[in-house]
Amino acid sequence: MTKDPVYLLSTDPQCLTRIQKELPDCIPVDSIESLFEMLQPHSRVLLFVDVAQLEHASPDALQAIALVLIQCPPARRKDRPEYDSWLQQAIAALQPAAVLPPDPTVQDVRIGYTMGCALLNRGRLERQRREALFQVLQRIAEAVEREDSLLYALQSAQQILAESVDAVYAETWIPDSGRTALIHSGIWFRSSHMFEGFFQESLQYSFVPGEGLPGAAWQSGELQWRTDVRTDRTFLRAALAERYQLGAGFAIPLFAGEELVSVGVYFFDRPRVIDPYIVELVSRAAWEFQQTIAHKSEMLESRRKQEHIRQLLGFRDQFLYNLNHEIRTPMNGVIGMASVLAEDAADPEQREFAEAIVTSAQRLMSSFEQLVFFLQEIPSDPETLNSQLEGVNLNDVLSSVCDQHTITATRRRIQFKPILRLTPYRVVGSRQLIGFVCSNLLEFCFSQAHNETTLRVESAEDKPAGNNLPVGLVVQMEYQGECLPDSVIDAVNSPDANGEALYRATTGVGPALPLAQRITAAFNGRFHLESLGRCRYRITVSLPVSEVEYSQPAASTAVATDDRTDASDAAHQQPAVLLAEDNRINQLVLARHLRSRYAVETAATVQQALKLAGKKRFALLLLDINLGNGTDGVGLLQQIRRGSGPNAATPAIAITGYTQSGDVDWLLDVGFAEVLGKPVLQQQLLDRVQTVVSRTENQQ
């Protein structure tokens, strides 16, 4: 008796008695529904059933049941005139193991039972093979994903497949460099050491398409089977196979698209006719391997490209990092020396020439800073840019930008009046890009404004009528200067102007205006250029308000260029400043800028600076970061701080050509009170030094 249970469902008492007499262990059930309630998931059973009981049963629901159908007695067929047709349809749909007559004999029952058991066993074998196939495919996919090298992936897949089909030896052949023949890859599997000789002697062989078992698989693109390789005339290593007692063999090609990757060859220890199960297993495994390899190749190629891009970006950033310093340092000398010449020149024409050098150098530095900003600070993909959007304190950005341009306004004799109003709201955007927009607009206004013209910058809230919540924060700039053509105003204000048309229309007024308009539009802001008459213009930028709120900062104050403290108001005793700068020209320029208010002592090396710092107390340490000879201002500051000398707590300002935001943050973190980027202008230098010295005096 089979281990699988046997159930009986019939309404004919005579049929029930006869079957139970022959199969005493069968279990009677009264309906299909009650049978399903008794069965465990995926269980397979043998069911003797009256065909009339299956009228409403689903074929899919009965797929795990081996059926032996019992026909209805003639007396019950009267209720179904088309019984014969209905019976044939049921047999076709249910595929029973046997169909018994209405009044089955003992012999009929035995035949039905035998055929039902055979069907159960066949179904069990098919299920086991499906499960084995799934496990093999899963192991191969996991092995391929795990291995970084294609050859290692082939080796792992070959071993898994060989063990799954009980092969005693397996090998992998790959195309040569010219893709004209197959050569041994060196990848092989053996179940016994006796096959090592077969491997060694096979290394000397190669196969062109159609030649030998590997070549036949390459040419056909399909699995090739040899019942006995020892007697097969097409198998070129028949003598070797005889010596090492190999039997049947097959080869399966692997492709990546149209290109052959390899041919796997597997051998058994005895002759064997083609096995459909092995053919299906190997074919499915080859397909799975090809799909996984294709997917992994795409991932590896994508990863390789990303790594290549990352390296290129790293080289670019390092180049810009070094270029930033190498340009700022000499420009500091150019602007500084030209400023000194302009101050000391007795001839008005010479002073004008020197001021022209300063102005040109400043414009060059402005263009250079914009170039570095766009190359290094702005992400190249929208996703990264969106991830950097934040709630930005607009007044903080404007204060910083206005501070940076105050010196420029003074030098150009422009009355510069920032009016920054407090607001508890932030705007949506990138701090760097919004600062870039405001800085570009100020540069544009400075380039267009006439001397002795007031440039007013004002911030305000943009509120619709009757609504307390602002929809945006507004920056307005007003200036009087060069008259702009109407075409420029129309192009800047047009919401449909693309980049090329915008830049073409604004040719002659510089790139600042179209750049600001495009970036504002990218943040869903509004940009408007308005003529107020008589060559006076107002630029309005409205940026959307973020829902993020922040606490009110300390009150901002308006900055005017005519309220600056003059050198004559300095204290009678000048504070002492230690200047450490290895570049002779920059040392002269910085010392000249400071000596109007401070007593400056200079050092060109770390050793000289340490010696001076150990002798007397200074009000401020002004340290260049790159001091040459492998030393820097950071190390110098740390040595002074660790010592017990008079300047262990003296505030320090860093002077550097490395001005990226990360560099500035790092210098502030290691202990510098302020960071000045080269080129350093005189008024900017004096303001920062005075701020730090005054702050220290107030704290004391």
C-alpha positions as CSV (number, residue, x, y, z in Angstrom):
1,M,0.0,0.0,0.0
2,T,1.3,3.4,-0.9
3,K,2.2,5.9,1.8
4,D,-0.1,8.4,0.2
5,P,-3.7,8.2,1.6
6,V,-6.6,7.0,-0.6
7,Y,-10.0,8.7,-0.4
8,L,-13.3,7.5,-1.7
9,L,-16.2,9.7,-2.7
10,S,-19.3,8.1,-4.2
11,T,-23.1,8.1,-3.6
12,D,-23.5,4.5,-5.0
13,P,-23.6,2.1,-2.0
14,Q,-22.7,-0.9,-4.1
15,C,-19.6,0.8,-5.5
16,L,-18.5,1.9,-2.1
17,T,-18.8,-1.6,-0.7
18,R,-16.8,-3.1,-3.5
19,I,-13.9,-0.6,-3.4
20,Q,-13.7,-0.7,0.4
21,K,-13.4,-4.5,0.3
22,E,-10.4,-4.3,-2.1
23,L,-8.9,-1.1,-0.4
24,P,-9.8,-1.5,3.3
25,D,-7.5,1.5,4.3
26,C,-9.4,4.0,2.1
27,I,-11.1,6.9,3.8
28,P,-14.7,7.8,2.8
29,V,-15.6,11.4,2.4
30,D,-19.0,13.0,1.7
31,S,-18.0,15.9,-0.5
32,I,-15.1,17.6,-2.3
33,E,-15.2,20.5,0.2
34,S,-14.7,18.2,3.2
35,L,-11.8,16.5,1.4
36,F,-10.1,19.9,0.9
37,E,-10.6,20.7,4.6
38,M,-8.7,17.5,5.5
39,L,-5.8,18.0,3.2
40,Q,-2.5,19.7,4.1
41,P,-1.0,22.2,1.8
42,H,0.8,20.6,-1.2
43,S,-0.2,17.1,-0.1
44,R,-0.8,14.6,-2.9
45,V,-3.6,11.9,-2.5
46,L,-5.3,9.2,-4.5
47,L,-9.1,9.8,-4.9
48,F,-11.6,7.3,-6.2
49,V,-14.6,9.5,-7.1
50,D,-17.9,9.2,-8.7
51,V,-17.7,11.5,-11.7
52,A,-21.0,13.1,-10.9
53,Q,-19.5,14.5,-7.7
54,L,-17.0,16.6,-9.7
55,E,-19.5,18.6,-11.7
56,H,-18.7,21.8,-9.9
57,A,-15.1,21.1,-8.9
58,S,-12.4,23.3,-10.4
59,P,-9.6,21.5,-12.4
60,D,-7.0,23.8,-10.8
61,A,-8.2,22.9,-7.3
62,L,-7.7,19.2,-8.1
63,Q,-4.2,19.5,-9.6
64,A,-2.5,17.9,-6.5
65,I,-5.0,14.9,-6.5
66,A,-4.5,11.7,-8.5
67,L,-8.0,10.9,-9.7
68,V,-9.6,7.5,-10.5
69,L,-13.0,8.4,-12.0
70,I,-16.0,6.0,-11.6
71,Q,-18.7,6.4,-14.2
72,C,-22.3,7.0,-13.2
73,P,-24.7,4.0,-13.4
74,P,-27.0,3.9,-16.4
75,A,-30.0,4.7,-14.2
76,R,-28.5,8.0,-13.1
77,R,-27.6,9.0,-16.6
78,K,-31.2,9.7,-17.5
79,D,-30.9,13.1,-15.7
80,R,-28.1,14.1,-18.1
81,P,-29.0,13.4,-21.8
82,E,-25.5,14.5,-22.9
83,Y,-23.7,12.4,-20.4
84,D,-21.2,10.9,-22.8
85,S,-20.1,14.3,-24.1
86,W,-19.8,15.8,-20.6
87,L,-17.7,12.8,-19.5
88,Q,-15.2,13.3,-22.3
89,Q,-14.9,17.0,-21.4
90,A,-14.3,16.0,-17.7
91,I,-11.6,13.5,-18.7
92,A,-9.9,16.0,-20.9
93,A,-9.9,18.7,-18.2
94,L,-9.0,16.5,-15.2
95,Q,-6.5,14.0,-16.8
96,P,-7.4,11.1,-14.5
97,A,-5.1,8.1,-13.9
98,A,-8.0,5.7,-14.9
99,V,-11.7,5.7,-15.6
100,L,-13.6,2.8,-14.1
101,P,-17.0,1.4,-15.3
102,P,-20.1,2.2,-13.2
103,D,-20.0,-1.2,-11.4
104,P,-16.2,-1.8,-11.1
105,T,-15.0,-5.4,-10.6
106,V,-12.1,-6.3,-8.2
107,Q,-9.8,-6.3,-11.2
108,D,-11.0,-2.8,-12.2
109,V,-10.3,-1.5,-8.7
110,R,-6.8,-3.0,-8.7
111,I,-5.9,-1.5,-12.1
112,G,-7.2,1.9,-11.1
113,Y,-5.2,1.8,-7.9
114,T,-2.0,0.8,-9.7
115,M,-2.3,3.5,-12.3
116,G,-3.2,6.1,-9.6
117,C,-0.1,5.2,-7.6
118,A,2.1,5.5,-10.7
119,L,0.6,8.9,-11.4
120,L,1.4,9.9,-7.8
121,N,5.0,8.8,-8.1
122,R,5.4,10.5,-11.4
123,G,4.0,13.7,-9.9
124,R,6.3,13.4,-6.9
125,L,9.3,13.0,-9.1
126,E,8.4,16.0,-11.2
127,R,7.9,18.1,-8.1
128,Q,11.2,17.0,-6.7
129,R,12.9,17.9,-10.0
130,R,11.2,21.3,-10.1
131,E,12.4,22.0,-6.6
132,A,15.9,20.8,-7.4
133,L,15.9,23.0,-10.6
134,F,14.9,26.0,-8.6
135,Q,17.6,25.4,-6.0
136,V,20.3,25.0,-8.7
137,L,19.2,28.2,-10.4
138,Q,19.1,30.1,-7.1
139,R,22.6,28.9,-6.2
140,I,24.0,29.8,-9.6
141,A,22.5,33.3,-9.4
142,E,23.9,33.8,-5.9
143,A,27.3,32.6,-6.9
144,V,27.5,34.9,-9.9
145,E,26.3,37.9,-7.9
146,R,28.9,37.1,-5.2
147,E,31.9,36.9,-7.6
148,D,33.6,40.0,-8.9
149,S,35.4,38.2,-11.8
150,L,33.6,36.5,-14.7
151,L,36.1,33.6,-14.6
152,Y,35.4,33.0,-10.9
153,A,31.6,33.2,-11.6
154,L,32.0,30.6,-14.4
155,Q,34.0,28.3,-12.0
156,S,31.3,28.5,-9.3
157,A,28.5,27.9,-11.8
158,Q,30.3,25.0,-13.4
159,Q,30.8,23.2,-10.0
160,I,27.2,23.8,-9.0
161,L,25.9,22.4,-12.3
162,A,28.3,19.4,-12.4
163,E,27.2,18.4,-8.9
164,S,23.6,18.8,-9.8
165,V,23.7,16.4,-12.8
166,D,26.2,14.0,-11.2
167,A,28.9,14.7,-13.7
168,V,32.4,13.4,-12.8
169,Y,34.4,15.9,-14.8
170,A,33.6,19.4,-16.2
171,E,35.7,22.1,-18.1
172,T,35.2,25.5,-19.6
173,W,36.4,26.7,-23.0
174,I,36.6,30.3,-24.0
175,P,37.3,32.2,-27.3
176,D,40.9,33.2,-28.0
177,S,41.9,36.8,-28.5
178,G,41.0,36.7,-32.2
179,R,37.7,34.8,-31.5
180,T,38.6,32.2,-34.1
181,A,39.0,29.2,-31.8
182,L,38.2,27.9,-28.4
183,I,41.0,27.4,-25.9
184,H,40.9,25.9,-22.4
185,S,40.2,28.5,-19.7
186,G,42.0,26.6,-16.9
187,I,38.6,26.2,-15.1
188,W,37.7,22.6,-14.4
189,F,35.9,20.4,-11.9
190,R,36.7,16.7,-11.1
191,S,35.1,14.3,-8.7
192,S,38.3,12.3,-8.4
193,H,42.0,12.9,-8.7
194,M,42.1,10.4,-11.5
195,F,40.9,13.0,-13.9
196,E,43.8,15.5,-13.4
197,G,45.7,13.8,-16.2
198,F,42.7,14.4,-18.6
199,F,42.8,18.1,-17.7
200,Q,46.5,18.4,-18.2
201,E,46.4,16.7,-21.6
202,S,43.4,18.7,-22.7
203,L,45.2,22.0,-22.3
204,Q,47.0,21.5,-25.6
205,Y,43.7,21.3,-27.6
206,S,41.8,24.1,-29.3
207,F,38.6,23.9,-31.3
208,V,37.3,26.0,-34.2
209,P,33.5,26.3,-34.7
210,G,32.0,22.9,-35.6
211,E,35.1,21.0,-34.4
212,G,34.8,18.6,-31.5
213,L,32.1,18.8,-28.8
214,P,32.9,22.4,-27.7
215,G,33.1,23.6,-31.3
216,A,29.8,21.9,-32.2
217,A,28.1,23.7,-29.3
218,W,29.6,27.0,-30.4
219,Q,28.5,26.6,-34.0
220,S,25.0,25.4,-33.2
221,G,24.4,27.7,-30.3
222,E,22.6,24.9,-28.6
223,L,23.3,22.0,-26.2
224,Q,25.1,19.1,-27.8
225,W,24.9,15.6,-26.3
226,R,27.2,12.6,-27.0
227,T,26.0,9.2,-25.7
228,D,29.5,7.8,-25.5
229,V,32.5,10.1,-26.2
230,R,34.9,7.1,-26.4
231,T,33.2,5.8,-29.6
232,D,32.0,9.1,-31.1
233,R,33.9,9.9,-34.2
234,T,33.4,13.7,-33.8
235,F,35.0,13.7,-30.3
236,L,38.6,14.5,-30.9
237,R,39.7,13.3,-27.5
238,A,38.2,9.8,-27.7
239,A,41.5,8.1,-26.9
240,L,41.9,10.3,-23.8
241,A,38.3,9.5,-22.8
242,E,38.9,5.8,-23.1
243,R,42.1,6.0,-20.9
244,Y,40.3,8.0,-18.2
245,Q,37.1,6.0,-18.4
246,L,34.7,8.7,-19.4
247,G,31.3,7.9,-20.8
248,A,28.6,10.3,-22.0
249,G,29.2,14.0,-22.4
250,F,27.4,17.2,-23.3
251,A,28.4,20.8,-24.1
252,I,26.4,24.0,-23.5
253,P,27.3,27.5,-24.9
254,L,26.9,30.7,-22.9
255,F,26.3,34.0,-24.8
256,A,26.2,37.6,-23.8
257,G,23.9,39.0,-26.4
258,E,25.3,37.7,-29.7
259,E,28.8,37.2,-28.4
260,L,30.0,33.8,-27.1
261,V,31.3,33.9,-23.5
262,S,32.2,30.3,-23.0
263,V,31.3,26.7,-23.6
264,G,30.9,24.4,-20.7
265,V,31.6,20.6,-21.2
266,Y,30.4,17.9,-18.8
267,F,31.2,14.2,-18.7
268,F,29.6,11.2,-17.0
269,D,31.4,8.0,-15.9
270,R,29.3,5.8,-18.2
271,P,27.4,5.9,-21.5
272,R,24.1,7.6,-21.2
273,V,21.3,8.5,-23.6
274,I,20.1,12.0,-23.7
275,D,18.1,12.9,-20.5
276,P,15.3,15.4,-21.0
277,Y,15.5,16.5,-17.3
278,I,19.3,17.2,-17.6
279,V,18.7,19.1,-20.9
280,E,16.0,21.2,-19.2
281,L,18.2,21.8,-16.1
282,V,21.3,22.8,-18.0
283,S,19.4,25.0,-20.5
284,R,17.6,26.8,-17.8
285,A,20.8,27.2,-15.8
286,A,22.6,28.6,-18.9
287,W,19.8,31.1,-19.5
288,E,19.8,32.1,-15.8
289,F,23.6,32.5,-15.9
290,Q,23.4,34.7,-19.0
291,Q,20.7,36.9,-17.6
292,T,22.6,37.3,-14.3
293,I,25.9,38.0,-16.1
294,A,24.2,40.6,-18.4
295,H,22.7,42.3,-15.4
296,K,26.0,42.2,-13.4
297,S,28.0,43.4,-16.4
298,E,25.7,46.4,-16.7
299,M,26.1,47.1,-13.0
300,L,29.9,46.7,-13.2
301,E,30.1,49.0,-16.2
302,S,27.9,51.5,-14.5
303,R,30.1,51.3,-11.4
304,R,33.2,51.6,-13.5
305,K,31.9,54.7,-15.2
306,Q,30.9,56.2,-11.8
307,E,34.3,55.5,-10.4
308,H,35.9,57.1,-13.5
309,I,33.7,60.1,-13.2
310,R,34.5,60.3,-9.4
311,Q,38.2,60.2,-10.2
312,L,37.9,62.9,-12.8
313,L,35.9,65.1,-10.5
314,G,38.5,64.5,-7.8
315,F,41.3,65.5,-10.3
316,R,39.2,68.6,-11.2
317,D,38.6,69.6,-7.6
318,Q,42.2,69.2,-6.7
319,F,43.2,71.2,-9.8
320,L,40.8,74.0,-8.9
321,Y,41.8,73.8,-5.3
322,N,45.5,74.4,-6.2
323,L,44.6,76.9,-9.0
324,N,42.6,78.9,-6.6
325,H,45.6,79.3,-4.3
326,E,48.1,79.9,-7.1
327,I,46.0,82.7,-8.7
328,R,44.9,84.4,-5.5
329,T,48.4,84.7,-4.0
330,P,50.0,86.6,-7.0
331,M,46.8,88.6,-7.5
332,N,47.1,89.7,-3.8
333,G,50.5,91.1,-4.7
334,V,49.2,92.8,-7.9
335,I,46.2,94.4,-6.3
336,G,48.1,95.3,-3.2
337,M,51.1,96.9,-4.9
338,A,48.8,98.7,-7.4
339,S,46.8,100.1,-4.4
340,V,50.0,101.3,-2.8
341,L,51.1,103.0,-6.0
342,A,47.7,104.7,-6.3
343,E,47.9,106.0,-2.8
344,D,51.4,107.3,-3.1
345,A,51.2,108.7,-6.7
346,A,51.6,112.4,-6.9
347,D,50.7,112.6,-10.6
348,P,46.9,112.3,-11.2
349,E,47.5,110.4,-14.4
350,Q,49.8,107.8,-12.7
351,R,47.1,107.4,-9.9
352,E,44.5,106.8,-12.6
353,F,46.7,104.2,-14.2
354,A,47.3,102.4,-10.9
355,E,43.6,102.5,-10.1
356,A,42.8,101.0,-13.5
357,I,45.2,98.1,-12.6
358,V,43.3,97.6,-9.4
359,T,39.9,97.7,-11.1
360,S,41.0,95.3,-13.8
361,A,42.5,92.9,-11.4
362,Q,39.3,92.9,-9.3
363,R,37.2,92.2,-12.3
364,L,39.5,89.4,-13.3
365,M,39.2,87.9,-9.7
366,S,35.5,88.3,-9.8
367,S,35.3,86.3,-13.1
368,F,37.7,83.7,-11.8
369,E,35.6,83.3,-8.6
370,Q,32.4,82.8,-10.7
371,L,34.2,80.2,-12.8
372,V,35.4,78.3,-9.8
373,F,32.0,78.5,-8.2
374,F,30.2,77.0,-11.2
375,L,32.8,74.3,-11.8
376,Q,33.1,73.2,-8.2
377,E,30.1,74.3,-6.1
378,I,27.0,73.7,-8.3
379,P,26.0,70.0,-8.7
380,S,25.8,68.7,-12.2
381,D,22.7,66.6,-11.7
382,P,19.2,67.9,-10.6
383,E,18.8,65.2,-7.8
384,T,21.9,66.4,-6.0
385,L,20.9,70.0,-6.4
386,N,17.4,69.3,-5.0
387,S,18.9,67.5,-2.0
388,Q,20.9,70.7,-1.2
389,L,17.9,73.0,-1.1
390,E,17.2,74.3,2.4
391,G,15.5,77.1,4.3
392,V,17.9,80.0,3.8
393,N,18.1,83.1,6.0
394,L,18.0,85.7,3.3
395,N,19.3,88.6,5.5
396,D,22.4,86.5,6.5
397,V,23.2,86.0,2.9
398,L,22.6,89.6,1.9
399,S,24.7,90.9,4.9
400,S,27.6,88.7,3.8
401,V,27.3,89.8,0.2
402,C,27.0,93.5,1.0
403,D,30.0,93.3,3.3
404,Q,32.1,91.8,0.5
405,H,31.0,94.6,-2.0
406,T,31.4,97.6,0.4
407,I,35.0,98.0,-0.5
408,T,34.3,97.9,-4.2
409,A,31.6,100.6,-3.8
410,T,34.0,102.8,-1.9
411,R,36.7,102.5,-4.5
412,R,34.3,103.3,-7.3
413,R,32.8,106.3,-5.4
414,I,29.3,104.8,-5.3
415,Q,27.1,105.5,-2.4
416,F,26.1,102.0,-1.3
417,K,23.1,101.8,1.2
418,P,22.0,98.3,2.2
419,I,18.7,98.3,4.1
420,L,18.1,94.8,5.5
421,R,14.8,94.2,7.3
422,L,14.3,91.4,9.8
423,T,11.8,88.6,9.0
424,P,11.0,85.3,10.7
425,Y,10.9,83.4,7.5
426,R,13.4,81.6,5.3
427,V,13.4,81.2,1.5
428,V,13.7,77.9,-0.3
429,G,17.0,77.5,-2.1
430,S,20.7,76.9,-1.9
431,R,22.6,79.4,0.3
432,Q,25.5,79.3,-2.2
433,L,23.3,79.9,-5.3
434,I,21.3,82.7,-3.7
435,G,24.4,84.4,-2.5
436,F,25.8,84.0,-6.1
437,V,22.6,85.6,-7.5
438,C,22.8,88.6,-5.2
439,S,26.6,89.0,-5.7
440,N,26.1,88.9,-9.5
441,L,23.4,91.5,-9.4
442,L,25.6,93.9,-7.3
443,E,28.4,93.4,-9.8
444,F,26.0,94.3,-12.6
445,C,24.8,97.4,-10.8
446,F,28.4,98.5,-10.0
447,S,29.3,98.0,-13.7
448,Q,26.4,100.1,-14.9
449,A,26.2,102.8,-12.2
450,H,27.9,106.2,-12.6
451,N,30.2,107.6,-10.0
452,E,28.5,109.4,-7.1
453,T,25.3,107.4,-7.7
454,T,23.4,105.8,-4.9
455,L,22.9,102.0,-5.0
456,R,20.2,100.9,-2.6
457,V,19.6,97.3,-1.6
458,E,16.5,96.5,0.4
459,S,14.9,93.3,1.6
460,A,11.1,93.0,2.3
461,E,8.3,90.5,2.5
462,D,6.1,89.9,-0.5
463,K,2.5,89.7,0.8
464,P,-0.7,89.5,-1.2
465,A,-3.4,91.9,-0.2
466,G,-5.2,90.7,2.9
467,N,-2.8,87.9,3.7
468,N,-0.4,87.9,6.6
469,L,1.7,85.0,5.3
470,P,4.3,86.1,2.7
471,V,4.6,84.2,-0.5
472,G,8.1,85.3,-1.0
473,L,11.0,87.5,0.3
474,V,12.0,90.3,-1.9
475,V,15.4,91.8,-2.7
476,Q,15.3,95.1,-4.5
477,M,18.3,97.0,-6.0
478,E,18.0,100.5,-7.4
479,Y,20.7,102.3,-9.3
480,Q,21.2,105.1,-11.9
481,G,23.7,104.7,-14.7
482,E,24.0,103.5,-18.2
483,C,20.7,103.3,-20.1
484,L,19.6,99.8,-21.1
485,P,18.0,99.0,-24.4
486,D,14.3,98.0,-24.2
487,S,15.2,94.7,-25.8
488,V,17.4,93.8,-22.8
489,I,14.5,94.6,-20.4
490,D,12.0,92.6,-22.4
491,A,14.3,89.6,-22.7
492,V,15.1,89.5,-19.0
493,N,11.4,89.8,-18.0
494,S,10.2,87.3,-20.5
495,P,9.2,84.0,-18.8
496,D,9.6,82.1,-22.1
497,A,13.1,83.2,-23.0
498,N,15.5,80.2,-23.2
499,G,19.1,80.4,-22.1
500,E,20.6,81.0,-25.6
501,A,18.1,83.7,-26.5
502,L,18.6,85.4,-23.2
503,Y,22.3,85.6,-23.4
504,R,22.1,86.8,-27.0
505,A,19.7,89.6,-26.1
506,T,21.9,90.8,-23.2
507,T,25.2,90.8,-25.1
508,G,27.0,94.0,-24.1
509,V,25.8,94.2,-20.5
510,G,27.7,91.1,-19.2
511,P,26.6,87.7,-18.0
512,A,25.6,88.7,-14.5
513,L,22.0,89.7,-15.3
514,P,21.0,86.6,-17.4
515,L,22.7,84.3,-14.9
516,A,20.8,85.8,-12.0
517,Q,17.5,85.5,-13.9
518,R,18.1,81.9,-14.8
519,I,19.0,80.8,-11.3
520,T,16.1,82.7,-9.8
521,A,13.7,80.9,-12.2
522,A,15.3,77.5,-11.2
523,F,14.1,78.2,-7.6
524,N,10.6,79.1,-8.8
525,G,11.2,82.7,-8.0
526,R,10.2,85.9,-9.8
527,F,12.7,88.2,-11.5
528,H,11.8,91.6,-12.8
529,L,13.9,94.5,-14.3
530,E,12.0,97.8,-14.2
531,S,12.9,101.2,-15.8
532,L,12.1,104.1,-13.4
533,G,13.0,106.7,-16.1
534,R,16.1,108.8,-16.7
535,C,18.3,105.7,-16.8
536,R,17.3,104.7,-13.3
537,Y,16.4,101.0,-12.8
538,R,15.0,98.7,-10.2
539,I,15.8,95.0,-10.1
540,T,13.3,92.9,-8.0
541,V,14.0,89.3,-7.0
542,S,11.3,87.4,-5.1
543,L,12.1,84.0,-3.7
544,P,9.5,81.5,-2.4
545,V,9.1,81.3,1.4
546,S,9.9,78.1,3.1
547,E,7.6,76.7,5.9
548,V,10.7,76.5,8.1
549,E,10.7,79.3,10.8
550,Y,13.7,80.4,12.8
551,S,14.3,82.6,15.8
552,Q,14.8,86.3,15.2
553,P,18.5,87.2,14.8
554,A,20.1,90.2,16.3
555,A,19.1,93.4,14.5
556,S,20.9,94.0,11.2
557,T,22.2,97.5,10.7
558,A,22.4,99.5,7.5
559,V,25.9,99.8,6.1
560,A,27.0,103.1,4.4
561,T,30.3,103.8,3.0
562,D,30.5,107.3,4.3
563,D,30.3,106.2,8.0
564,R,33.6,104.4,8.2
565,T,36.1,105.0,11.0
566,D,39.1,107.0,9.9
567,A,42.7,106.0,10.8
568,S,43.0,109.2,12.7
569,D,40.6,107.9,15.4
570,A,42.9,105.1,16.3
571,A,44.3,104.9,19.8
572,H,47.6,106.7,20.5
573,Q,49.4,103.4,21.2
574,Q,49.1,101.2,18.2
575,P,48.3,97.5,18.9
576,A,51.0,95.0,17.9
577,V,50.3,92.5,15.1
578,L,52.5,89.5,14.2
579,L,52.4,88.9,10.4
580,A,53.6,85.5,9.2
581,E,53.9,85.5,5.4
582,D,56.6,83.8,3.3
583,N,55.8,85.6,0.1
584,R,57.9,88.8,0.1
585,I,55.5,90.8,-2.1
586,N,52.4,89.9,-0.1
587,Q,54.3,90.5,3.1
588,L,55.1,94.1,2.0
589,V,51.5,94.7,0.8
590,L,49.9,93.5,4.0
591,A,52.4,95.3,6.3
592,R,51.8,98.5,4.4
593,H,48.0,98.1,4.7
594,L,48.2,97.6,8.5
595,R,50.9,100.1,9.5
596,S,48.5,103.0,9.4
597,R,46.8,101.6,12.5
598,Y,49.0,98.8,13.9
599,A,52.6,98.1,14.9
600,V,53.5,95.2,12.5
601,E,56.3,92.7,13.0
602,T,56.9,90.3,10.1
603,A,58.1,86.7,9.9
604,A,58.9,84.7,6.8
605,T,59.2,81.3,8.4
606,V,57.6,79.3,11.2
607,Q,60.8,79.5,13.2
608,Q,60.9,83.3,13.0
609,A,57.2,83.5,13.9
610,L,57.7,81.3,17.0
611,K,60.7,83.3,18.1
612,L,58.8,86.6,17.9
613,A,55.7,85.1,19.5
614,G,57.8,83.9,22.5
615,K,59.2,87.4,23.2
616,K,56.2,89.7,23.5
617,R,52.4,89.7,23.5
618,F,50.6,90.7,20.3
619,A,47.1,91.9,20.0
620,L,46.6,89.7,16.9
621,L,48.3,86.9,14.9
622,L,47.9,87.3,11.1
623,L,49.1,83.9,9.7
624,D,49.4,82.8,6.1
625,I,48.3,79.2,5.8
626,N,50.8,78.1,3.1
627,L,54.2,79.1,4.6
628,G,56.3,76.9,2.3
629,N,58.8,74.1,3.1
630,G,56.0,71.8,4.2
631,T,54.8,74.0,7.0
632,D,51.6,75.9,7.4
633,G,49.8,78.5,9.5
634,V,47.7,75.8,11.2
635,G,50.7,74.0,12.6
636,L,52.2,77.4,13.6
637,L,49.0,78.3,15.5
638,Q,48.9,75.0,17.2
639,Q,52.5,75.3,18.4
640,I,51.8,78.8,19.8
641,R,48.6,77.5,21.5
642,R,50.4,74.5,23.1
643,G,53.1,76.7,24.6
644,S,53.1,78.8,27.7
645,G,54.2,82.0,26.1
646,P,52.4,85.3,26.1
647,N,50.4,84.6,22.9
648,A,48.8,81.2,23.9
649,A,45.4,82.9,23.9
650,T,46.0,85.6,21.3
651,P,43.3,85.6,18.6
652,A,44.5,84.7,15.0
653,I,43.3,85.5,11.5
654,A,44.1,83.1,8.7
655,I,45.1,84.4,5.2
656,T,44.7,81.8,2.5
657,G,44.2,81.2,-1.2
658,Y,42.1,78.2,-0.4
659,T,38.6,79.7,0.0
660,Q,36.1,76.9,-0.5
661,S,33.5,76.6,2.2
662,G,35.0,73.4,3.5
663,D,38.4,75.1,3.9
664,V,36.9,78.1,5.7
665,D,34.9,75.9,8.1
666,W,38.0,73.7,8.9
667,L,40.2,76.8,9.6
668,L,37.5,78.2,12.0
669,D,37.3,74.8,13.7
670,V,41.0,74.6,14.4
671,G,41.0,77.9,16.2
672,F,41.2,80.9,13.8
673,A,38.8,83.7,14.7
674,E,38.4,84.9,11.1
675,V,39.5,83.7,7.6
676,L,40.5,86.2,4.8
677,G,40.7,84.9,1.3
678,K,43.3,86.3,-1.1
679,P,43.4,88.8,-2.7
680,V,43.0,90.9,0.5
681,L,41.9,94.5,0.1
682,Q,43.1,97.1,2.5
683,Q,39.8,98.2,3.9
684,Q,38.6,94.6,4.2
685,L,41.8,93.7,6.1
686,L,41.5,96.7,8.4
687,D,37.8,96.0,9.1
688,R,38.4,92.3,10.0
689,V,41.5,93.0,12.2
690,Q,39.7,95.8,14.0
691,T,36.6,93.5,14.6
692,V,38.8,90.7,16.1
693,V,40.9,93.1,18.2
694,S,37.9,95.0,19.5
695,R,36.1,91.7,20.3
696,T,39.0,90.5,22.3
697,E,39.4,93.8,24.2
698,N,35.7,93.8,25.1
699,Q,35.9,90.2,26.4
700,Q,38.9,91.2,28.6
